[in-house]
Amino acid sequence: MNITEIIGICAGILTTISFLPQVILIFKTKHTKDLSLGMFVMFTAGITLWLVYGISIGSFSIIAANGVTFFLSLYILIMKIIHG
């Protein structure tokens, strides 16, 4: 494994887990008023496309990172729709 791959793996891990603090906060408080619905709709759609792309080219790293991010983003989106 070279430095470029290590940087890519670290970037994927950090950007994926960056949603965890927001997910945990929403889970505890059910407060989503200040979140932008439009942003999470577009973001989740974009992540879905990244996931489809990763699957189509057979890239495990793209599939893994965007698969986890998809579910975290989807949770936030659903909670935003439910709690406003």
Biopython code that builds the backbone (N, CA, C, O; Angstrom):
import numpy as np
from Bio.PDB.StructureBuilder import StructureBuilder

atoms = [
    (1, "MET", "N", (0.860, -1.179, 0.000)),
    (1, "MET", "CA", (0.000, 0.000, 0.000)),
    (1, "MET", "C", (0.906, 1.241, 0.000)),
    (1, "MET", "O", (1.819, 1.363, 0.817)),
    (2, "ASN", "N", (0.629, 2.151, -0.932)),
    (2, "ASN", "CA", (1.454, 3.353, -1.006)),
    (2, "ASN", "C", (0.768, 4.532, -0.316)),
    (2, "ASN", "O", (-0.372, 4.421, 0.135)),
    (3, "ILE", "N", (1.464, 5.641, -0.240)),
    (3, "ILE", "CA", (0.971, 6.821, 0.484)),
    (3, "ILE", "C", (-0.311, 7.366, -0.142)),
    (3, "ILE", "O", (-1.187, 7.854, 0.571)),
    (4, "THR", "N", (-0.428, 7.288, -1.454)),
    (4, "THR", "CA", (-1.631, 7.777, -2.128)),
    (4, "THR", "C", (-2.856, 6.974, -1.708)),
    (4, "THR", "O", (-3.920, 7.544, -1.464)),
    (5, "GLU", "N", (-2.712, 5.666, -1.622)),
    (5, "GLU", "CA", (-3.823, 4.822, -1.178)),
    (5, "GLU", "C", (-4.178, 5.092, 0.280)),
    (5, "GLU", "O", (-5.354, 5.116, 0.643)),
    (6, "ILE", "N", (-3.169, 5.294, 1.108)),
    (6, "ILE", "CA", (-3.405, 5.595, 2.525)),
    (6, "ILE", "C", (-4.160, 6.911, 2.668)),
    (6, "ILE", "O", (-5.096, 7.012, 3.461)),
    (7, "ILE", "N", (-3.755, 7.911, 1.904)),
    (7, "ILE", "CA", (-4.453, 9.206, 1.934)),
    (7, "ILE", "C", (-5.902, 9.026, 1.494)),
    (7, "ILE", "O", (-6.806, 9.584, 2.115)),
    (8, "GLY", "N", (-6.133, 8.261, 0.442)),
    (8, "GLY", "CA", (-7.494, 8.019, -0.042)),
    (8, "GLY", "C", (-8.352, 7.297, 0.981)),
    (8, "GLY", "O", (-9.516, 7.647, 1.177)),
    (9, "ILE", "N", (-7.787, 6.297, 1.631)),
    (9, "ILE", "CA", (-8.524, 5.561, 2.659)),
    (9, "ILE", "C", (-8.856, 6.473, 3.832)),
    (9, "ILE", "O", (-9.984, 6.465, 4.324)),
    (10, "CYS", "N", (-7.883, 7.257, 4.284)),
    (10, "CYS", "CA", (-8.124, 8.192, 5.396)),
    (10, "CYS", "C", (-9.191, 9.217, 5.028)),
    (10, "CYS", "O", (-10.054, 9.535, 5.846)),
    (11, "ALA", "N", (-9.138, 9.731, 3.811)),
    (11, "ALA", "CA", (-10.144, 10.700, 3.363)),
    (11, "ALA", "C", (-11.529, 10.071, 3.360)),
    (11, "ALA", "O", (-12.491, 10.693, 3.812)),
    (12, "GLY", "N", (-11.643, 8.856, 2.862)),
    (12, "GLY", "CA", (-12.930, 8.164, 2.837)),
    (12, "GLY", "C", (-13.480, 7.923, 4.230)),
    (12, "GLY", "O", (-14.670, 8.120, 4.475)),
    (13, "ILE", "N", (-12.619, 7.499, 5.139)),
    (13, "ILE", "CA", (-13.054, 7.247, 6.515)),
    (13, "ILE", "C", (-13.506, 8.538, 7.186)),
    (13, "ILE", "O", (-14.572, 8.580, 7.799)),
    (14, "LEU", "N", (-12.699, 9.591, 7.073)),
    (14, "LEU", "CA", (-13.041, 10.855, 7.739)),
    (14, "LEU", "C", (-14.313, 11.483, 7.189)),
    (14, "LEU", "O", (-15.153, 11.948, 7.960)),
    (15, "THR", "N", (-14.468, 11.503, 5.869)),
    (15, "THR", "CA", (-15.678, 12.112, 5.316)),
    (15, "THR", "C", (-16.912, 11.281, 5.625)),
    (15, "THR", "O", (-18.008, 11.823, 5.768)),
    (16, "THR", "N", (-16.742, 9.978, 5.727)),
    (16, "THR", "CA", (-17.878, 9.113, 6.061)),
    (16, "THR", "C", (-18.299, 9.286, 7.511)),
    (16, "THR", "O", (-19.483, 9.461, 7.797)),
    (17, "ILE", "N", (-17.340, 9.238, 8.427)),
    (17, "ILE", "CA", (-17.703, 9.337, 9.848)),
    (17, "ILE", "C", (-18.017, 10.764, 10.279)),
    (17, "ILE", "O", (-18.478, 10.984, 11.400)),
    (18, "SER", "N", (-17.775, 11.732, 9.407)),
    (18, "SER", "CA", (-18.083, 13.120, 9.772)),
    (18, "SER", "C", (-19.574, 13.329, 10.023)),
    (18, "SER", "O", (-19.960, 14.304, 10.667)),
    (19, "PHE", "N", (-20.406, 12.432, 9.525)),
    (19, "PHE", "CA", (-21.850, 12.540, 9.748)),
    (19, "PHE", "C", (-22.284, 11.976, 11.095)),
    (19, "PHE", "O", (-23.393, 12.259, 11.550)),
    (20, "LEU", "N", (-21.444, 11.195, 11.732)),
    (20, "LEU", "CA", (-21.832, 10.569, 12.998)),
    (20, "LEU", "C", (-22.221, 11.558, 14.095)),
    (20, "LEU", "O", (-23.226, 11.328, 14.768)),
    (21, "PRO", "N", (-21.476, 12.649, 14.311)),
    (21, "PRO", "CA", (-21.910, 13.585, 15.358)),
    (21, "PRO", "C", (-23.320, 14.135, 15.115)),
    (21, "PRO", "O", (-24.095, 14.288, 16.059)),
    (22, "GLN", "N", (-23.653, 14.431, 13.862)),
    (22, "GLN", "CA", (-24.984, 14.947, 13.547)),
    (22, "GLN", "C", (-26.040, 13.872, 13.748)),
    (22, "GLN", "O", (-27.110, 14.149, 14.291)),
    (23, "VAL", "N", (-25.753, 12.655, 13.320)),
    (23, "VAL", "CA", (-26.693, 11.545, 13.497)),
    (23, "VAL", "C", (-26.946, 11.298, 14.981)),
    (23, "VAL", "O", (-28.093, 11.121, 15.391)),
    (24, "ILE", "N", (-25.898, 11.285, 15.784)),
    (24, "ILE", "CA", (-26.041, 11.061, 17.228)),
    (24, "ILE", "C", (-26.850, 12.179, 17.865)),
    (24, "ILE", "O", (-27.725, 11.919, 18.692)),
    (25, "LEU", "N", (-26.566, 13.427, 17.487)),
    (25, "LEU", "CA", (-27.305, 14.567, 18.038)),
    (25, "LEU", "C", (-28.787, 14.487, 17.678)),
    (25, "LEU", "O", (-29.642, 14.702, 18.537)),
    (26, "ILE", "N", (-29.094, 14.185, 16.442)),
    (26, "ILE", "CA", (-30.493, 14.066, 16.014)),
    (26, "ILE", "C", (-31.168, 12.899, 16.728)),
    (26, "ILE", "O", (-32.325, 13.007, 17.132)),
    (27, "PHE", "N", (-30.455, 11.787, 16.886)),
    (27, "PHE", "CA", (-31.015, 10.629, 17.574)),
    (27, "PHE", "C", (-31.392, 10.986, 19.011)),
    (27, "PHE", "O", (-32.440, 10.571, 19.507)),
    (28, "LYS", "N", (-30.532, 11.756, 19.672)),
    (28, "LYS", "CA", (-30.777, 12.116, 21.072)),
    (28, "LYS", "C", (-31.850, 13.190, 21.224)),
    (28, "LYS", "O", (-32.693, 13.101, 22.116)),
    (29, "THR", "N", (-31.824, 14.201, 20.362)),
    (29, "THR", "CA", (-32.693, 15.373, 20.550)),
    (29, "THR", "C", (-33.924, 15.392, 19.650)),
    (29, "THR", "O", (-34.906, 16.065, 19.963)),
    (30, "LYS", "N", (-33.883, 14.665, 18.544)),
    (30, "LYS", "CA", (-34.942, 14.698, 17.518)),
    (30, "LYS", "C", (-35.104, 16.105, 16.926)),
    (30, "LYS", "O", (-36.137, 16.413, 16.332)),
    (31, "HIS", "N", (-34.088, 16.951, 17.087)),
    (31, "HIS", "CA", (-34.150, 18.334, 16.612)),
    (31, "HIS", "C", (-33.474, 18.440, 15.239)),
    (31, "HIS", "O", (-32.283, 18.163, 15.098)),
    (32, "THR", "N", (-34.253, 18.845, 14.233)),
    (32, "THR", "CA", (-33.722, 18.990, 12.875)),
    (32, "THR", "C", (-34.117, 20.320, 12.233)),
    (32, "THR", "O", (-33.893, 20.528, 11.041)),
    (33, "LYS", "N", (-34.697, 21.207, 13.013)),
    (33, "LYS", "CA", (-35.250, 22.451, 12.474)),
    (33, "LYS", "C", (-34.230, 23.262, 11.673)),
    (33, "LYS", "O", (-34.573, 23.837, 10.641)),
    (34, "ASP", "N", (-32.996, 23.311, 12.134)),
    (34, "ASP", "CA", (-31.998, 24.159, 11.492)),
    (34, "ASP", "C", (-31.275, 23.496, 10.316)),
    (34, "ASP", "O", (-30.392, 24.105, 9.712)),
    (35, "LEU", "N", (-31.637, 22.274, 9.993)),
    (35, "LEU", "CA", (-31.018, 21.592, 8.859)),
    (35, "LEU", "C", (-31.784, 21.902, 7.576)),
    (35, "LEU", "O", (-33.008, 22.026, 7.589)),
    (36, "SER", "N", (-31.064, 22.025, 6.487)),
    (36, "SER", "CA", (-31.676, 22.313, 5.193)),
    (36, "SER", "C", (-32.171, 21.024, 4.540)),
    (36, "SER", "O", (-31.381, 20.125, 4.250)),
    (37, "LEU", "N", (-33.474, 20.940, 4.312)),
    (37, "LEU", "CA", (-34.054, 19.775, 3.646)),
    (37, "LEU", "C", (-33.499, 19.643, 2.228)),
    (37, "LEU", "O", (-33.122, 18.552, 1.802)),
    (38, "GLY", "N", (-33.452, 20.754, 1.506)),
    (38, "GLY", "CA", (-32.952, 20.727, 0.128)),
    (38, "GLY", "C", (-31.530, 20.207, 0.034)),
    (38, "GLY", "O", (-31.201, 19.440, -0.871)),
    (39, "MET", "N", (-30.690, 20.623, 0.967)),
    (39, "MET", "CA", (-29.302, 20.176, 0.967)),
    (39, "MET", "C", (-29.226, 18.667, 1.160)),
    (39, "MET", "O", (-28.476, 17.993, 0.454)),
    (40, "PHE", "N", (-29.991, 18.128, 2.108)),
    (40, "PHE", "CA", (-29.915, 16.690, 2.361)),
    (40, "PHE", "C", (-30.581, 15.869, 1.261)),
    (40, "PHE", "O", (-30.178, 14.730, 1.025)),
    (41, "VAL", "N", (-31.585, 16.412, 0.587)),
    (41, "VAL", "CA", (-32.165, 15.726, -0.574)),
    (41, "VAL", "C", (-31.113, 15.627, -1.682)),
    (41, "VAL", "O", (-30.893, 14.553, -2.242)),
    (42, "MET", "N", (-30.467, 16.750, -1.993)),
    (42, "MET", "CA", (-29.457, 16.752, -3.050)),
    (42, "MET", "C", (-28.242, 15.914, -2.666)),
    (42, "MET", "O", (-27.705, 15.179, -3.496)),
    (43, "PHE", "N", (-27.812, 16.021, -1.420)),
    (43, "PHE", "CA", (-26.649, 15.265, -0.975)),
    (43, "PHE", "C", (-26.909, 13.764, -1.041)),
    (43, "PHE", "O", (-26.069, 13.006, -1.526)),
    (44, "THR", "N", (-28.070, 13.336, -0.556)),
    (44, "THR", "CA", (-28.406, 11.914, -0.575)),
    (44, "THR", "C", (-28.521, 11.406, -2.013)),
    (44, "THR", "O", (-28.106, 10.285, -2.308)),
    (45, "ALA", "N", (-29.078, 12.219, -2.900)),
    (45, "ALA", "CA", (-29.143, 11.841, -4.319)),
    (45, "ALA", "C", (-27.734, 11.705, -4.899)),
    (45, "ALA", "O", (-27.451, 10.760, -5.635)),
    (46, "GLY", "N", (-26.863, 12.642, -4.568)),
    (46, "GLY", "CA", (-25.478, 12.577, -5.044)),
    (46, "GLY", "C", (-24.747, 11.353, -4.530)),
    (46, "GLY", "O", (-24.029, 10.693, -5.280)),
    (47, "ILE", "N", (-24.927, 11.048, -3.259)),
    (47, "ILE", "CA", (-24.302, 9.861, -2.672)),
    (47, "ILE", "C", (-24.842, 8.596, -3.337)),
    (47, "ILE", "O", (-24.096, 7.643, -3.561)),
    (48, "THR", "N", (-26.135, 8.589, -3.651)),
    (48, "THR", "CA", (-26.723, 7.444, -4.349)),
    (48, "THR", "C", (-26.037, 7.239, -5.696)),
    (48, "THR", "O", (-25.723, 6.111, -6.077)),
    (49, "LEU", "N", (-25.809, 8.332, -6.411)),
    (49, "LEU", "CA", (-25.130, 8.234, -7.709)),
    (49, "LEU", "C", (-23.689, 7.751, -7.551)),
    (49, "LEU", "O", (-23.216, 6.951, -8.357)),
    (50, "TRP", "N", (-22.987, 8.230, -6.518)),
    (50, "TRP", "CA", (-21.631, 7.743, -6.250)),
    (50, "TRP", "C", (-21.645, 6.243, -5.963)),
    (50, "TRP", "O", (-20.758, 5.511, -6.401)),
    (51, "LEU", "N", (-22.652, 5.798, -5.230)),
    (51, "LEU", "CA", (-22.778, 4.378, -4.903)),
    (51, "LEU", "C", (-23.018, 3.553, -6.171)),
    (51, "LEU", "O", (-22.394, 2.509, -6.362)),
    (52, "VAL", "N", (-23.914, 4.020, -7.029)),
    (52, "VAL", "CA", (-24.174, 3.341, -8.304)),
    (52, "VAL", "C", (-22.900, 3.312, -9.153)),
    (52, "VAL", "O", (-22.576, 2.295, -9.765)),
    (53, "TYR", "N", (-22.193, 4.425, -9.181)),
    (53, "TYR", "CA", (-20.929, 4.497, -9.926)),
    (53, "TYR", "C", (-19.918, 3.489, -9.380)),
    (53, "TYR", "O", (-19.285, 2.760, -10.144)),
    (54, "GLY", "N", (-19.770, 3.452, -8.065)),
    (54, "GLY", "CA", (-18.837, 2.512, -7.449)),
    (54, "GLY", "C", (-19.172, 1.075, -7.771)),
    (54, "GLY", "O", (-18.287, 0.263, -8.041)),
    (55, "ILE", "N", (-20.459, 0.762, -7.740)),
    (55, "ILE", "CA", (-20.905, -0.596, -8.079)),
    (55, "ILE", "C", (-20.609, -0.897, -9.549)),
    (55, "ILE", "O", (-20.151, -1.989, -9.886)),
    (56, "SER", "N", (-20.875, 0.085, -10.421)),
    (56, "SER", "CA", (-20.697, -0.148, -11.860)),
    (56, "SER", "C", (-19.234, -0.353, -12.246)),
    (56, "SER", "O", (-18.950, -1.062, -13.211)),
    (57, "ILE", "N", (-18.298, 0.255, -11.509)),
    (57, "ILE", "CA", (-16.878, 0.052, -11.835)),
    (57, "ILE", "C", (-16.216, -0.965, -10.906)),
    (57, "ILE", "O", (-15.036, -1.280, -11.058)),
    (58, "GLY", "N", (-16.985, -1.477, -9.944)),
    (58, "GLY", "CA", (-16.460, -2.495, -9.041)),
    (58, "GLY", "C", (-15.422, -1.988, -8.060)),
    (58, "GLY", "O", (-14.488, -2.712, -7.716)),
    (59, "SER", "N", (-15.574, -0.752, -7.604)),
    (59, "SER", "CA", (-14.614, -0.164, -6.669)),
    (59, "SER", "C", (-15.095, -0.334, -5.232)),
    (59, "SER", "O", (-16.028, 0.338, -4.794)),
    (60, "PHE", "N", (-14.449, -1.236, -4.509)),
    (60, "PHE", "CA", (-14.851, -1.502, -3.132)),
    (60, "PHE", "C", (-14.771, -0.249, -2.264)),
    (60, "PHE", "O", (-15.660, -0.012, -1.447)),
    (61, "SER", "N", (-13.720, 0.556, -2.428)),
    (61, "SER", "CA", (-13.568, 1.736, -1.570)),
    (61, "SER", "C", (-14.682, 2.751, -1.808)),
    (61, "SER", "O", (-15.180, 3.352, -0.855)),
    (62, "ILE", "N", (-15.077, 2.951, -3.051)),
    (62, "ILE", "CA", (-16.176, 3.874, -3.352)),
    (62, "ILE", "C", (-17.492, 3.305, -2.834)),
    (62, "ILE", "O", (-18.306, 4.039, -2.275)),
    (63, "ILE", "N", (-17.703, 2.015, -3.013)),
    (63, "ILE", "CA", (-18.931, 1.376, -2.533)),
    (63, "ILE", "C", (-19.015, 1.454, -1.014)),
    (63, "ILE", "O", (-20.060, 1.812, -0.471)),
    (64, "ALA", "N", (-17.929, 1.126, -0.325)),
    (64, "ALA", "CA", (-17.935, 1.107, 1.143)),
    (64, "ALA", "C", (-18.180, 2.499, 1.717)),
    (64, "ALA", "O", (-19.062, 2.683, 2.556)),
    (65, "ALA", "N", (-17.400, 3.472, 1.267)),
    (65, "ALA", "CA", (-17.527, 4.826, 1.813)),
    (65, "ALA", "C", (-18.904, 5.412, 1.532)),
    (65, "ALA", "O", (-19.538, 5.973, 2.426)),
    (66, "ASN", "N", (-19.365, 5.284, 0.302)),
    (66, "ASN", "CA", (-20.647, 5.883, -0.052)),
    (66, "ASN", "C", (-21.832, 5.068, 0.436)),
    (66, "ASN", "O", (-22.912, 5.621, 0.642)),
    (67, "GLY", "N", (-21.657, 3.778, 0.624)),
    (67, "GLY", "CA", (-22.721, 2.959, 1.204)),
    (67, "GLY", "C", (-23.014, 3.372, 2.634)),
    (67, "GLY", "O", (-24.173, 3.548, 3.010)),
    (68, "VAL", "N", (-21.968, 3.526, 3.432)),
    (68, "VAL", "CA", (-22.147, 3.962, 4.823)),
    (68, "VAL", "C", (-22.681, 5.391, 4.864)),
    (68, "VAL", "O", (-23.611, 5.689, 5.614)),
    (69, "THR", "N", (-22.088, 6.278, 4.054)),
    (69, "THR", "CA", (-22.539, 7.672, 4.022)),
    (69, "THR", "C", (-23.995, 7.767, 3.594)),
    (69, "THR", "O", (-24.741, 8.594, 4.118)),
    (70, "PHE", "N", (-24.408, 6.928, 2.647)),
    (70, "PHE", "CA", (-25.798, 6.924, 2.192)),
    (70, "PHE", "C", (-26.746, 6.671, 3.360)),
    (70, "PHE", "O", (-27.726, 7.396, 3.529)),
    (71, "PHE", "N", (-26.467, 5.656, 4.160)),
    (71, "PHE", "CA", (-27.372, 5.330, 5.264)),
    (71, "PHE", "C", (-27.370, 6.403, 6.351)),
    (71, "PHE", "O", (-28.412, 6.681, 6.944)),
    (72, "LEU", "N", (-26.214, 7.006, 6.618)),
    (72, "LEU", "CA", (-26.169, 8.097, 7.597)),
    (72, "LEU", "C", (-26.958, 9.303, 7.087)),
    (72, "LEU", "O", (-27.739, 9.901, 7.828)),
    (73, "SER", "N", (-26.750, 9.652, 5.827)),
    (73, "SER", "CA", (-27.461, 10.778, 5.230)),
    (73, "SER", "C", (-28.955, 10.496, 5.121)),
    (73, "SER", "O", (-29.774, 11.384, 5.358)),
    (74, "LEU", "N", (-29.309, 9.273, 4.766)),
    (74, "LEU", "CA", (-30.717, 8.905, 4.664)),
    (74, "LEU", "C", (-31.404, 9.018, 6.025)),
    (74, "LEU", "O", (-32.543, 9.477, 6.104)),
    (75, "TYR", "N", (-30.727, 8.608, 7.087)),
    (75, "TYR", "CA", (-31.288, 8.739, 8.436)),
    (75, "TYR", "C", (-31.570, 10.212, 8.745)),
    (75, "TYR", "O", (-32.648, 10.557, 9.227)),
    (76, "ILE", "N", (-30.590, 11.077, 8.462)),
    (76, "ILE", "CA", (-30.778, 12.505, 8.716)),
    (76, "ILE", "C", (-31.940, 13.034, 7.884)),
    (76, "ILE", "O", (-32.769, 13.788, 8.393)),
    (77, "LEU", "N", (-32.011, 12.654, 6.619)),
    (77, "LEU", "CA", (-33.083, 13.101, 5.732)),
    (77, "LEU", "C", (-34.449, 12.646, 6.240)),
    (77, "LEU", "O", (-35.388, 13.441, 6.275)),
    (78, "ILE", "N", (-34.570, 11.401, 6.627)),
    (78, "ILE", "CA", (-35.846, 10.888, 7.142)),
    (78, "ILE", "C", (-36.243, 11.616, 8.422)),
    (78, "ILE", "O", (-37.404, 11.987, 8.593)),
    (79, "MET", "N", (-35.290, 11.818, 9.313)),
    (79, "MET", "CA", (-35.587, 12.527, 10.563)),
    (79, "MET", "C", (-35.989, 13.976, 10.283)),
    (79, "MET", "O", (-36.855, 14.523, 10.966)),
    (80, "LYS", "N", (-35.367, 14.593, 9.288)),
    (80, "LYS", "CA", (-35.732, 15.963, 8.907)),
    (80, "LYS", "C", (-37.167, 15.993, 8.396)),
    (80, "LYS", "O", (-37.922, 16.902, 8.740)),
    (81, "ILE", "N", (-37.553, 15.027, 7.590)),
    (81, "ILE", "CA", (-38.921, 14.971, 7.064)),
    (81, "ILE", "C", (-39.915, 14.727, 8.195)),
    (81, "ILE", "O", (-40.975, 15.352, 8.233)),
    (82, "ILE", "N", (-39.584, 13.830, 9.108)),
    (82, "ILE", "CA", (-40.487, 13.510, 10.218)),
    (82, "ILE", "C", (-40.611, 14.664, 11.211)),
    (82, "ILE", "O", (-41.714, 15.015, 11.629)),
    (83, "HIS", "N", (-39.482, 15.248, 11.584)),
    (83, "HIS", "CA", (-39.469, 16.241, 12.665)),
    (83, "HIS", "C", (-39.418, 17.693, 12.186)),
    (83, "HIS", "O", (-39.469, 18.616, 12.998)),
    (84, "GLY", "N", (-39.318, 17.896, 10.879)),
    (84, "GLY", "CA", (-39.356, 19.255, 10.335)),
    (84, "GLY", "C", (-38.176, 20.065, 10.523)),
    (84, "GLY", "O", (-38.143, 21.217, 10.090)),
]
sb = StructureBuilder()
sb.init_structure("model")
sb.init_model(0)
sb.init_chain("A")
sb.init_seg("    ")
for serial, (resi, resn, name, xyz) in enumerate(atoms, 1):
    if name == "N":
        sb.init_residue(resn, " ", resi, " ")
    sb.init_atom(name, np.array(xyz, "f"), 0.0, 1.0, " ", f" {name:<3s}", serial, name[0])
structure = sb.get_structure()
